[in-house]
Amino acid sequence: MSSTKNNMSKIQKKVKSKQLMIGAENKEIEFSNEPQNILAILNYGLLNGIKTEILIDRVNEITSLLDLILPNKSYCFLKFQSCDEAAKVLTELNGIKLWTDGYPVLMSFCKSIPKYQDYLNEEPSGLIILLDFVTDEIEKKLIALLKWDECKMKNRQVQHFGYEFIYGQNTVDYRKPLERKLPPECDELWTIFDTKCPKFKGFRPDQLTVNKYERGSGIPAHCDTHSVFEDPIISLSLSASIVMEFKDPVNGKHCSILLPKKSLLIMSSESRYGWLHGITPKNSDIVKTKHNLMTVQQRELRYSFTFRKLRIPPSCDCKFPLLCDIQSKIVNEQNSNNDHEVDQKLAAKLELENVHNVYNEIGNHFSETRHSAWPNVENFIMSLIEGSILLDAGCGNGKYLNINDKITKLGFDRSSTLLQVCNERNFQVFQSDCLQIPIINDSIDACISIAVIHHLATHDRRVQAIREMLRVLRKKGQALIYVWAKDQQKDNKKTRYLLQHQSKDIEKVNKLPEMAILNIDEEKIELPIHKNRTQFKSSNMLVPWKLKQKEIPEEQHKIFLRYYHVFEDGELENLCKECGNVEIVRSYYDQGNHCVILKKL
Amino acid sequence: MKLITYNFLTSKCIRGVKVGYPLKLNVVEKKVEQQNFNPEFVQRMLPRLEWSAIKSAADIVGCAEIPENMNVETSLHDTDFLQKLHHLLLEIEIVNGSLICPETGRVFPITNGIPNMLLNEDEV
C-alpha cells in the first residue's frame, strides 16, 4: 500500500511539473483539481508518438469518449459527456503505461480546451493520387528488379534508367542518354495508367529514378526543373507509405499529403510547376486513422519509382516564373545588366581606380569629416582587456587608434594620404591591403574592420578579407566588422544618412547621370551612380564625393566616384559563415550598417 | 615604425614564401622620442614578443644591452630590464629604412615612419 502511495505522489509531482510547463506555453489552458468533463494527457500528443488507436480502445473500455483533440503538440485532450466519466478514466489510467514501449501517461482535469486552428491543408491543383495503383504481385516484381550494390547517397540509394537525374540541379542532360533503358517490367503499368488516368492517357515516360528510403530518411524540398520534363511527373510508392510535404513558395501555403503504399502520385500543372515537394527526415508521420482521427504512424523502408518524360529541346512557358529555370534566367539577366559583380580580373583594378586612388585624392578632406568614433565601435575597443593587441584593418585617419590606453594598437590602410595623417598623430601604422595582411598567424587579440569590406568588388574578395582577419587573430580572439547596409530605413526609421539631405553639394552631386561607364584596363564597366542621401537602388554602385578645395571656385570642385558594394540583410553573416572556424557572437544593425562580432574558434 | 610593430610583421603573404619571419631590418634614419615608462604595459607585452626577432633588431638599432635569451618569468620583475625593453620597443622610431623578406629578398621600404607592405598583383 505504501509503495502505491509513494508511486502516486511521484506521479502527482510529474503531473504538477507538466501542468506548469504547458500552462506557461499556453495561458488559455486552465488545469483543475476538481473533476471536469475534459481530461488532458500531459505527456503524449502528435509530436511525440501518441498511439491514438490504443488510447481510444482503452478509454472506450471504461466509458464512451466524446472527442479527442490533438493539437500539433506533445499533449492532447479527451472530452467526455460528464465529469464523472472523466473522473473514472483518470482514476483508472493516470500513471499507467498504455503501450509497452511508452511511459506512464500523465493526466489532469482541464477546464477548457483552447481553440486550435485547423491545419491549413490547402492542396495545390493538379495533384492526383490513385490508390492501389498496383497489385501486391506487381509491387513484388518491381522491387525484385533492383540491385542495390551501386551508388549510395547520404540518406538514400538511387538508381537511374533512361537518363541520369542529377540531384542538386534536379535536371537531366538530354544529350547523355544511359544505356540502361526503362525495364520492360514497367510496360504493364501503362495499360493500368491509361485506364485509371484518362486525363493523361498515352503518357509514356522515358526516364525513371528509383529511390530506396531507409526509415527516417527524406529528401529536401525541390521542384523538378521545368524545361527538361513534360507534364506530368508520376511517382509510385512501394513497400510502405509516407507523408510528402508540398510548399507554395509564393504564398507560403503548405500541405502534407499521405502517399499510401502501392499508390501513384501524379503531379501536374500547379503542383508540378508552382510548388516544392519533399519528405521531412523523421521516423514517423502524422496520419488520419479510419475514425478520421490523427495518429502517429511509424515509417518503414520505402521505394519510390519516379517516372518522367523528357522534353527535347528543353522549353517552358508555365505560369510560375519563380521556379521556372527558363523564365528566371531571363529575369536574372535583366537584373544583372545593372547590378552585377565585376569580373574577378577587373576587381583589383576597379578598387585601385575607384577606391584607393580616390581616398588618396580626397584623403585630407575625408579625414576632416571623420573625427568622431562610432559609439558601439568605441565600446568594443574599451571592452578589451588590458594588454590586448588590437589591429585596425583599414584604419583610415586612425580615429579608432587613440581609444583605450591600456592596449597596444596597430593599424593599416591602403591610402598613403590617410596613413600620413595617422603618422602625424603618432599612431603605429603600415601600408597594406586587407586581402594580404602582413601579420604573423594567431598573434592578434582583437581586430576591427570598420567600413572597409564594402569597398571590395567581388564576393570572393570579401570572404578573403574576413579570412585574413581570422588568420591573424589568436584562438578566441574577436573581430568587429561594419559594412554599409543596402537598406537605410530599418523598421520604418530613416538613418542619419538619409536624414542629412539638405545641402547644395548634394543637389549638385545628384545631378550626375544615372550610370557611369568606367574604362578599366581597356574594358568598359558600367555601374550606376548613387544619388547621395537616398536609399540604395542596387548593391554595386559608385558613390560620389565632392572634394572641398578652398583655392578654387566652387563650381570647379572635383567630384570623385567611390565603388561600394552595399550589404543585404544577412549577407555579412553568410560571408562569415563561409570562412568556417568562426562563431558569430553578435550581429546587429547600427545606423545604416550591418555589423557582426566574430570569435575565432 | 616602432619595434613593437616590427615584432608582428611578416612577408608570408608573398606567394611561395613559407615563414617570412623575422624580416631583416635595415635602418637609414631613426629617432628617439621619450615616452612615459609603464612597467605593466611592458610586462604584458613580454609573452607576445618573438625574442629572436627583437634581439636581432636590438643589435641593428644599437641597443647592445638586450640579452641573447629572455625568460618571461624572471624578466617580469626585472625593472631595469623592463625599462630597457620599453626604450627599445616604444621609444625608438625607424623613420627611413627597409624591411627585407628573409626568403626572397623582397624589399619593403620604410618612408616617413610608415612601412609599405603592399604587394603587387603578381606577387600573391
Interface residues (C-beta under 8 A of the other chain):
Chain A: A348 E386 G387 I389 K406 T408 L410 F412 R414 S416 L419 Q420 N423 Q428 V429 F430 Q431 S432 D433 L435 Q436 I437 P438 I439 I440 S443 I444
Chain B: M1 K2 I4 T5 F8 L9 T10 S11 K12 C13 Y21 E40 F41 R44 M45 R48 E50 N112 G113 I114 P115 N116 M117 L118 L119 E121 V124
